[in-house]
């Protein structure tokens, strides 16, 4: 209920034309079954927050207002959702593992498009085998739903892109031969980043 009151009051203030700073923490959203993650994962992995800045920081203008957020906490939400989706698909997230995913989410911009709020962001990943990738996403919701919901949806879309990445899937499911180093050979997968 408090989150709904914050969203409604923010919307009213936006309409009033007053200029102020909007601190945003994304609204958690699980993956909609319609946005399918067509993968299964059968090995353990460690998820690491690789965001370097743990403080509130301005990242966008919205109408006449300033929007800020703590990207370290946003990345924690990415990790929470990634863990949830991996475990639904037989994956194991543990505190210490040879396989590691270093994750960092950055919100890039919030836009007002005729009573639709659009949140844009980028999820960056590095694996302990050396693979790196960034996924740029955007999510739009009716303005009355609020910036937290728009940005929560952007985080969810970035996790979908991450877990549908063939190279990430291969990395997580790769089992090294006995007496061999557990790593990938850096071959290219079939994934292509979504275009705006």
Secondary structure in CASP SS format (residue, H / E / C, confidence):
PFRMAT SS
TARGET T0000
AUTHOR 0000-0000-0000
METHOD secondary structure of the structure
MODEL  1
X C 1.00
X H 1.00
X H 1.00
X H 1.00
X H 1.00
X H 1.00
X H 1.00
X H 1.00
X H 1.00
X H 1.00
X H 1.00
X H 1.00
X H 1.00
X H 1.00
X H 1.00
X H 1.00
X C 1.00
X C 1.00
X C 1.00
X C 1.00
X E 1.00
X E 1.00
X E 1.00
X C 1.00
X C 1.00
X C 1.00
X C 1.00
X C 1.00
X C 1.00
X C 1.00
X C 1.00
X C 1.00
X C 1.00
X C 1.00
X C 1.00
X C 1.00
X C 1.00
X C 1.00
X C 1.00
X C 1.00
X C 1.00
X C 1.00
X C 1.00
X E 1.00
X E 1.00
X E 1.00
X E 1.00
X E 1.00
X E 1.00
X C 1.00
X C 1.00
X C 1.00
X C 1.00
X C 1.00
X C 1.00
X E 1.00
X E 1.00
X E 1.00
X E 1.00
X E 1.00
X E 1.00
X E 1.00
X C 1.00
X C 1.00
X E 1.00
X E 1.00
X E 1.00
X E 1.00
X E 1.00
X E 1.00
X H 1.00
X H 1.00
X H 1.00
X H 1.00
X H 1.00
X H 1.00
X H 1.00
X H 1.00
X H 1.00
X H 1.00
X H 1.00
X H 1.00
X H 1.00
X H 1.00
X H 1.00
X H 1.00
X H 1.00
X H 1.00
X C 1.00
X C 1.00
X C 1.00
X E 1.00
X E 1.00
X C 1.00
X C 1.00
X C 1.00
X C 1.00
X C 1.00
X C 1.00
X E 1.00
X E 1.00
X E 1.00
X E 1.00
X E 1.00
X E 1.00
X E 1.00
X E 1.00
X E 1.00
X E 1.00
X E 1.00
X E 1.00
X E 1.00
X C 1.00
X C 1.00
X C 1.00
X E 1.00
X E 1.00
X E 1.00
X E 1.00
X E 1.00
X E 1.00
X E 1.00
X E 1.00
X E 1.00
X E 1.00
X E 1.00
X E 1.00
X C 1.00
X C 1.00
X C 1.00
X C 1.00
X E 1.00
X E 1.00
X E 1.00
X E 1.00
X E 1.00
X E 1.00
X E 1.00
X E 1.00
X E 1.00
X E 1.00
X E 1.00
X H 1.00
X H 1.00
X H 1.00
X C 1.00
X H 1.00
X H 1.00
X H 1.00
X H 1.00
X H 1.00
X H 1.00
X H 1.00
X H 1.00
X H 1.00
X H 1.00
X H 1.00
X H 1.00
X H 1.00
X H 1.00
X H 1.00
X H 1.00
X H 1.00
X C 1.00
X C 1.00
X H 1.00
X H 1.00
X H 1.00
X H 1.00
X H 1.00
X H 1.00
X H 1.00
X H 1.00
X C 1.00
X C 1.00
X C 1.00
X C 1.00
X C 1.00
X C 1.00
X C 1.00
X C 1.00
X C 1.00
X C 1.00
X C 1.00
X C 1.00
X C 1.00
X C 1.00
X C 1.00
X C 1.00
X C 1.00
X C 1.00
X C 1.00
X C 1.00
X C 1.00
X C 1.00
X C 1.00
END
